[in-house]
Amino acid sequence: MSKQQRGLGKGLSALLGTDADISSIRKPVDYVNKEVVSEDKPKTASAADILRIPADLIEPNPYQPRMNFNQEALEELADSIRTLGLIQPITVRKTSSGRYQIISGERRFRASRLTGMEMIPAYIRDTNDQGMLEMAIVENIQRENLDPIEVAMSYQRLIEECNLTQEQMAFRVGKKRASVTNYLRLLKLPAKVQHDLKAGLLSVGHAKVLLGVEDRHMQEALCDLVIKEDLSVRQLEDKLKKLTEERKPSVEKAVQDLPDAHLRVLEIVGKYFENSISLKRTNSGKGSMTIHFNSDEEVQRFLKALEDSAF
C-alpha cells in the first residue's frame, strides 16, 4: 500500500486517514467449486462453463502472433495472481491428442505457471461450432448467480470469439447497448477492483464511480476505502468530489503555466469535444493530451475539420 500512496497526493492520503490496507479480507479467486478435467476422464461441458485443467495438459498456440513476453510484466502479473487469483480464465480448445491448446490468455497462463499453479481455470471451446458457442455463452449470461465480472467476460467473449458488435450482442442477450457497454468497462478496472467485484466486496455502482477516476493507484486506494469504511455509492461520490475540489488549484495553475501554443491547441480542439480535453506537459517539453468524446458524431466533426484544413 505504501508504494501506491506515493503517487496519490496529500488529498487522498488525508481522506484515507490511517492505513487502509484490507488485504486480510481479500482472498484469492481459486474456482475450487469448478469441476476438473483429467487426462483419463476428459470433461464434456458447455463452452460457457469454467473448468479446471491440469497445467501439464495445456500447450501454447503455435499460431500465437505474440512471441515475446516481457518477463518483468509477467512477474508483476504473477504477483497479482498470487494475491488475487486468476480473475479472468483462459480459453482453450481440445486437440486430437487429448491435450488443450490455448486460444486466448497465454500471458495469463505463463504468469499462472510462474506462481506454481497446477490447475488452470479455463473455458473449453469447440472451434468448429460457432453457433453452439454463441448459444452457450448467451445461455450462461441469463443465469442469475453470475457476478458482474463474469457477465462482463461473457460479453467480451461474444465480441472476440463470436465476432459480434456491441449492438448485435445487446440484441442477442436482450439488454440495452448502454448496459452492455457499462459492463465491458468493468474489465478496464485494476485487477484488485475486479477481484472485489467478484467477491461482492464492491457494488457495480461503486465501480462506475471508480471508472471516472483516471489514476489506477487512486482507483485501488478508493476501493480499499470503500471496503474499510463500508461507504455507500453516494458517500464515495462525496469523497471523490471533495478530493477533486482540493486538487483544482494545482490543475488550474498547471494550465496557466502552459505555453501559448499549447493553450491554443486546447482552445481549438476543445471546441469539437465540449472542452473535454486535458494536456499535460513537463518542463522538458514532453507530455500527453487526452480527449474525451461523447459520441461518434463528435469524432466525425473533428475529422472533417482536419480533412478540410491544410493538413
C-alpha positions as CSV (number, residue, x, y, z in Angstrom):
1,M,0.0,0.0,0.0
2,S,2.9,2.4,0.8
3,K,4.1,2.0,-2.8
4,Q,0.7,3.2,-4.1
5,Q,0.3,6.1,-1.8
6,R,3.5,7.8,-3.0
7,G,1.6,8.9,-6.2
8,L,-1.7,9.7,-4.6
9,G,-1.0,13.2,-3.3
10,K,-1.9,14.7,0.1
11,G,-5.6,15.0,-0.7
12,L,-6.2,11.3,-0.9
13,S,-3.9,10.5,1.9
14,A,-5.9,12.8,4.1
15,L,-9.1,11.1,3.1
16,L,-7.7,7.7,3.7
17,G,-6.5,8.7,7.1
18,T,-4.8,5.7,8.7
19,D,-3.5,2.7,6.6
20,A,-6.5,1.5,4.6
21,D,-4.9,-1.9,3.7
22,I,-7.7,-4.5,3.8
23,S,-5.6,-7.4,2.3
24,S,-6.5,-9.6,5.2
25,I,-10.1,-10.0,3.8
26,R,-9.1,-10.1,0.1
27,K,-8.9,-13.8,-0.6
28,P,-7.7,-15.2,-4.0
29,V,-10.2,-16.3,-6.5
30,D,-9.4,-20.0,-7.0
31,Y,-12.5,-21.6,-8.6
32,V,-12.4,-24.6,-6.2
33,N,-16.0,-25.3,-6.9
34,K,-15.4,-26.0,-10.6
35,E,-15.0,-29.5,-12.0
36,V,-11.6,-30.8,-13.0
37,V,-10.6,-32.1,-16.4
38,S,-8.2,-35.1,-16.1
39,E,-6.3,-36.9,-18.8
40,D,-8.1,-40.1,-18.1
41,K,-11.6,-38.6,-17.9
42,P,-12.0,-35.6,-20.2
43,K,-15.0,-33.5,-19.4
44,T,-17.8,-32.7,-21.8
45,A,-19.1,-29.3,-20.9
46,S,-20.8,-26.2,-22.2
47,A,-18.5,-23.7,-23.8
48,A,-19.6,-21.2,-21.2
49,D,-18.5,-23.4,-18.3
50,I,-15.3,-22.7,-16.4
51,L,-13.4,-25.9,-15.7
52,R,-10.0,-26.5,-14.1
53,I,-7.4,-28.2,-16.3
54,P,-4.1,-29.6,-15.2
55,A,-1.4,-27.2,-16.4
56,D,0.6,-30.0,-17.9
57,L,-2.2,-30.7,-20.4
58,I,-2.2,-27.2,-21.7
59,E,0.0,-26.1,-24.6
60,P,0.6,-22.8,-26.3
61,N,-1.0,-22.0,-29.7
62,P,1.7,-22.4,-32.4
63,Y,0.0,-19.6,-34.3
64,Q,0.2,-17.1,-31.4
65,P,1.2,-13.9,-33.1
66,R,2.8,-12.6,-30.0
67,M,6.1,-14.3,-29.5
68,N,7.8,-12.1,-26.9
69,F,6.5,-11.6,-23.4
70,N,8.1,-9.1,-21.1
71,Q,9.5,-11.0,-18.1
72,E,9.1,-8.1,-15.7
73,A,5.4,-7.7,-16.7
74,L,4.9,-11.4,-16.3
75,E,6.3,-11.3,-12.8
76,E,4.0,-8.4,-11.9
77,L,1.0,-10.3,-13.2
78,A,2.2,-13.4,-11.3
79,D,2.3,-11.4,-8.1
80,S,-1.2,-10.2,-8.7
81,I,-2.4,-13.8,-9.3
82,R,-0.7,-15.0,-6.1
83,T,-2.7,-12.3,-4.2
84,L,-6.0,-12.2,-6.1
85,G,-6.1,-15.5,-8.1
86,L,-6.7,-15.7,-11.8
87,I,-9.7,-13.5,-12.2
88,Q,-10.2,-14.0,-16.0
89,P,-9.9,-17.7,-17.1
90,I,-8.0,-18.6,-20.3
91,T,-9.8,-20.1,-23.3
92,V,-8.6,-23.4,-24.8
93,R,-9.6,-25.9,-27.4
94,K,-9.2,-29.7,-27.2
95,T,-6.7,-31.2,-29.7
96,S,-6.9,-34.6,-31.3
97,S,-4.2,-35.8,-28.9
98,G,-6.4,-35.1,-25.9
99,R,-4.5,-32.1,-24.8
100,Y,-5.7,-28.4,-24.7
101,Q,-4.3,-25.6,-26.9
102,I,-4.6,-22.0,-25.8
103,I,-6.9,-19.8,-27.9
104,S,-6.6,-16.7,-25.7
105,G,-4.8,-15.9,-22.4
106,E,-1.3,-17.2,-23.0
107,R,0.1,-14.3,-20.9
108,R,-2.2,-15.2,-18.1
109,F,-1.2,-18.9,-18.4
110,R,2.5,-18.2,-18.3
111,A,2.1,-15.9,-15.3
112,S,0.0,-18.6,-13.5
113,R,2.8,-21.1,-14.1
114,L,5.2,-18.8,-12.5
115,T,3.2,-19.0,-9.4
116,G,3.3,-22.8,-9.4
117,M,-0.4,-23.1,-10.1
118,E,-1.1,-26.7,-11.2
119,M,-4.8,-26.4,-12.1
120,I,-5.7,-23.6,-14.6
121,P,-9.3,-22.3,-14.8
122,A,-10.4,-22.3,-18.5
123,Y,-13.2,-22.1,-21.0
124,I,-13.1,-25.1,-23.4
125,R,-14.2,-24.1,-26.8
126,D,-15.1,-26.3,-29.8
127,T,-13.7,-24.0,-32.5
128,N,-15.7,-25.9,-35.2
129,D,-19.1,-24.9,-33.9
130,Q,-19.6,-21.1,-33.8
131,G,-23.3,-21.2,-33.3
132,M,-23.2,-23.6,-30.3
133,L,-20.5,-21.4,-28.7
134,E,-22.7,-18.3,-29.1
135,M,-25.8,-20.0,-27.7
136,A,-23.8,-21.4,-24.8
137,I,-22.4,-18.0,-23.8
138,V,-25.8,-16.3,-24.2
139,E,-27.4,-19.0,-22.1
140,N,-24.8,-18.6,-19.4
141,I,-25.4,-14.8,-19.2
142,Q,-29.1,-15.5,-18.4
143,R,-28.1,-17.2,-15.1
144,E,-28.9,-15.2,-12.0
145,N,-25.9,-16.1,-10.0
146,L,-23.2,-14.5,-12.2
147,D,-21.1,-11.8,-10.6
148,P,-20.5,-8.6,-12.6
149,I,-17.1,-9.6,-13.8
150,E,-18.4,-13.0,-15.1
151,V,-21.1,-11.1,-17.0
152,A,-18.5,-8.7,-18.5
153,M,-16.2,-11.6,-19.5
154,S,-19.2,-13.3,-21.2
155,Y,-19.9,-10.1,-23.2
156,Q,-16.2,-9.8,-24.1
157,R,-16.2,-13.4,-25.4
158,L,-19.2,-12.8,-27.6
159,I,-17.4,-9.8,-29.1
160,E,-14.0,-11.5,-29.6
161,E,-14.8,-15.2,-30.2
162,C,-18.2,-14.8,-32.0
163,N,-17.3,-11.7,-33.9
164,L,-20.3,-9.7,-32.7
165,T,-20.6,-5.9,-32.4
166,Q,-21.8,-4.4,-29.2
167,E,-25.1,-3.7,-30.8
168,Q,-25.5,-7.2,-32.1
169,M,-24.5,-8.6,-28.7
170,A,-27.0,-6.4,-26.9
171,F,-29.8,-7.8,-29.1
172,R,-28.7,-11.4,-28.5
173,V,-28.7,-11.0,-24.7
174,G,-31.8,-8.8,-24.6
175,K,-30.0,-5.8,-23.0
176,K,-29.7,-2.2,-23.8
177,R,-26.4,-1.3,-25.5
178,A,-25.6,1.2,-22.8
179,S,-25.8,-1.6,-20.2
180,V,-23.5,-3.8,-22.2
181,T,-21.0,-1.0,-22.6
182,N,-21.0,-0.3,-18.9
183,Y,-20.3,-4.0,-18.1
184,L,-17.5,-4.1,-20.6
185,R,-15.9,-1.1,-19.0
186,L,-15.5,-3.0,-15.7
187,L,-12.8,-5.1,-17.4
188,K,-10.7,-1.9,-17.6
189,L,-10.5,-1.6,-13.8
190,P,-7.4,-2.8,-12.0
191,A,-7.3,-6.5,-11.0
192,K,-7.7,-5.6,-7.4
193,V,-11.0,-3.8,-8.1
194,Q,-12.2,-6.6,-10.4
195,H,-11.5,-9.1,-7.6
196,D,-13.6,-7.2,-5.1
197,L,-16.5,-7.0,-7.5
198,K,-16.3,-10.8,-7.9
199,A,-16.1,-11.3,-4.2
200,G,-19.1,-9.0,-3.5
201,L,-16.9,-6.5,-1.5
202,L,-17.8,-3.8,-4.0
203,S,-21.0,-3.0,-6.0
204,V,-21.3,-2.1,-9.7
205,G,-22.4,1.3,-8.5
206,H,-19.1,1.8,-6.7
207,A,-17.2,0.5,-9.8
208,K,-18.9,3.1,-12.0
209,V,-17.7,5.9,-9.8
210,L,-14.2,4.5,-9.8
211,L,-14.3,4.3,-13.6
212,G,-14.5,8.1,-13.6
213,V,-11.0,8.2,-11.9
214,E,-8.1,8.0,-14.4
215,D,-5.3,7.2,-11.9
216,R,-5.2,3.4,-11.3
217,H,-3.5,3.7,-8.0
218,M,-6.2,6.1,-6.9
219,Q,-8.9,3.7,-8.0
220,E,-7.3,0.9,-5.9
221,A,-6.9,3.2,-2.9
222,L,-10.5,4.4,-3.1
223,C,-11.6,0.8,-3.5
224,D,-9.8,0.0,-0.2
225,L,-11.5,2.9,1.4
226,V,-15.0,1.8,0.4
227,I,-14.4,-1.6,2.0
228,K,-12.7,-0.3,5.1
229,E,-15.3,2.3,5.9
230,D,-18.3,0.5,4.3
231,L,-19.1,3.5,2.1
232,S,-22.2,3.8,0.1
233,V,-22.1,4.8,-3.5
234,R,-23.2,8.3,-2.5
235,Q,-20.6,8.6,0.2
236,L,-17.9,7.5,-2.3
237,E,-19.1,10.2,-4.7
238,D,-18.8,12.8,-1.9
239,K,-15.3,11.6,-1.0
240,L,-14.2,11.9,-4.7
241,K,-15.9,15.3,-5.1
242,K,-14.0,16.6,-2.0
243,L,-10.8,15.2,-3.4
244,T,-11.3,16.8,-6.8
245,E,-12.1,20.2,-5.3
246,E,-8.9,20.1,-3.3
247,R,-6.9,19.4,-6.4
248,K,-8.4,22.1,-8.6
249,P,-6.0,24.9,-7.7
250,S,-3.0,22.9,-8.8
251,V,-4.7,21.9,-12.0
252,E,-5.6,25.5,-12.8
253,K,-2.0,26.6,-12.1
254,A,-0.8,23.8,-14.5
255,V,-3.0,25.2,-17.3
256,Q,-1.8,28.7,-16.7
257,D,1.8,27.6,-16.9
258,L,1.3,26.0,-20.4
259,P,2.9,27.8,-23.4
260,D,0.6,29.8,-25.6
261,A,0.8,27.2,-28.4
262,H,-0.5,24.5,-26.0
263,L,-3.3,26.7,-24.8
264,R,-4.3,27.4,-28.4
265,V,-4.5,23.6,-29.0
266,L,-6.8,23.2,-26.0
267,E,-8.9,26.0,-27.3
268,I,-9.2,24.8,-30.9
269,V,-9.6,21.1,-30.3
270,G,-11.8,21.7,-27.2
271,K,-14.5,23.3,-29.5
272,Y,-15.2,19.9,-31.0
273,F,-15.3,17.9,-27.8
274,E,-17.2,20.3,-25.4
275,N,-13.8,21.2,-23.8
276,S,-13.4,17.6,-22.6
277,I,-9.7,17.7,-23.3
278,S,-6.6,17.8,-21.0
279,L,-3.0,18.4,-21.7
280,K,0.0,17.7,-19.5
281,R,3.5,19.0,-20.2
282,T,6.8,18.6,-18.3
283,N,9.4,21.2,-18.1
284,S,11.4,19.4,-20.8
285,G,8.5,19.8,-23.3
286,K,7.3,16.2,-23.2
287,G,3.7,15.5,-22.3
288,S,0.4,13.9,-23.3
289,M,-3.0,15.0,-24.4
290,T,-6.3,13.2,-23.5
291,I,-9.6,13.8,-25.3
292,H,-12.9,12.5,-24.0
293,F,-15.8,12.3,-26.5
294,N,-19.5,11.7,-26.0
295,S,-20.4,10.3,-29.4
296,D,-19.1,9.1,-32.8
297,E,-20.5,12.3,-34.3
298,E,-18.1,14.4,-32.3
299,V,-15.2,12.5,-33.7
300,Q,-16.6,12.7,-37.2
301,R,-16.9,16.5,-36.9
302,F,-13.4,16.8,-35.8
303,L,-12.1,14.5,-38.6
304,K,-14.0,16.5,-41.2
305,A,-12.4,19.7,-39.8
306,L,-9.0,18.2,-40.1
307,E,-9.6,16.9,-43.7
308,D,-11.0,20.3,-44.7
309,S,-7.9,22.1,-43.3
310,A,-4.5,22.5,-44.9
311,F,-3.5,19.1,-43.4
